Amino acid sequence: QGFYKQTKVDGKKQFWPLNFETMEHEPAGDKPRFDSVGKVRDIEDKGERLKVLMAGDDKASELAKAFTYFGLSYAALCIPEIADLPDAIDNAMKWGFVHDAGPFEIWDALGVADAAEKMKAEGYEVAGWVEEMLASGKETFYKYEGKIQTAIYDPIKKEYHPLPVSPVRINLQSLKDAGKEVARNEGASLIDLGDGVACVEFHTKMNVFDTDIGAMLMEGMDIVEKDFDAMVVGNQGPHFSAGANLFLIVMHAQQEQWDELDAIVKGLQDLNMRMRYFTKPIVAAPFGYTLGGGAELMMHCNRVVASAETYTGLVEMGMGLLPAGGGSKEMLRRILNPAMRVENTEPLSFIEKVFLQIGMAKVATSAEEARDFALLLPSDRIVMNQDHLLAEAKREARHMADTGYRPPTREKIYAVGRDGLAAIKIAAWMFGQGGYISEHDALVADRVANVLSGGSLSKAQWVDEQYILDLEREYFLSLCGEKKTQERIWHFLQTGKPLRN
């Protein structure tokens, strides 16, 4: 069978590990807990996190030391056999294996001399050229300006080799170090990119959208209106935005602070609508996770320059919620509206596409697939090299400003009314009866149907955007009051995994 055996217990899939003493597969039992792992959960800095983990005295610490010291030793011994410079190995590990940092970057973070002594004490070989480098007074593999790498040690020439600087790469940290930060709060910064373009950078954990980010976007638009020609929304964190601050939502919901929660959702709607109709171009530069509220924000920017590796979708359904920052309205505007401008078009297939996309919490697995979902438009651009993303977004914003950008005219949204609502509800009911969705999923789907149809209007008609936004907010708040929705949110916050209750 292998080291693990897949089996089902009470209809649920389990993976049983092999017991090496009995040579039989057995239930895994309780998940092991290690003190050293618990100590590092909230440490953001990678080097510091690894130092604390390796300083422990339990099995997890011993494993971390063994893997790390062996990896550092082996990587150094591979020079010059497979690469002349250490950065080539670092890049191979990052680009080819999706590591956050390469072995020599990790070694620098640990302290080269200190880690080398500990490696030798544990019985791991330290390459001769590393010993020579340290003996010559050079303490790191890379040279740094702030946090930016500027040169790499050359073991053959025994000196530092300057790292090439791409003319089409913007580094936000370098700009901040140079005093280009115009405004800042706990969640975001406004940075001058030069050439009349400003950038709002998020810096919350996982770039989760919160009130600080919203405040900075509003302040940023005030400043751009007076002092800049265009704005970019982007960052250089691990992801563009993993969505809204669920902790804030569930805390207000459990304390029944409905007015405060309504104000938060209304604030996000107002922010997105201001961005959509802002007098100067706003370009989003998404990459990685661009989910929920992050996707809604992206969709309300005037143009998107996306990394090819962008994973985006309206995933609120998985939390027992629905898109309430304008996402539902925007999907209707993008998919249903164009069809209904053609005479004698039947709306049902188009509204069904929107309903299934939101109801199944579909996530596009690339920027190209996001076009199929209408999360990106034909006018939006896709960039293959993520290092060039901000520079390309800036160039796009500058081009839009130079060619006489004007905000879009306001348009109404087609609402199918009660006949369309009945059709959508039947589809949701059939999913429930077939056992494809839970009872609570069916409840959420019912609320989504009410929003997408425009409620129980007596006939199909064109309505103001604000009408759909008000429905989004009304049904979002009603779902926040559901116990099972709150259970889903807490389970996700505690485990990082969705709960299907």
Disulfide bonds with the S-S distance in Angstrom:
none
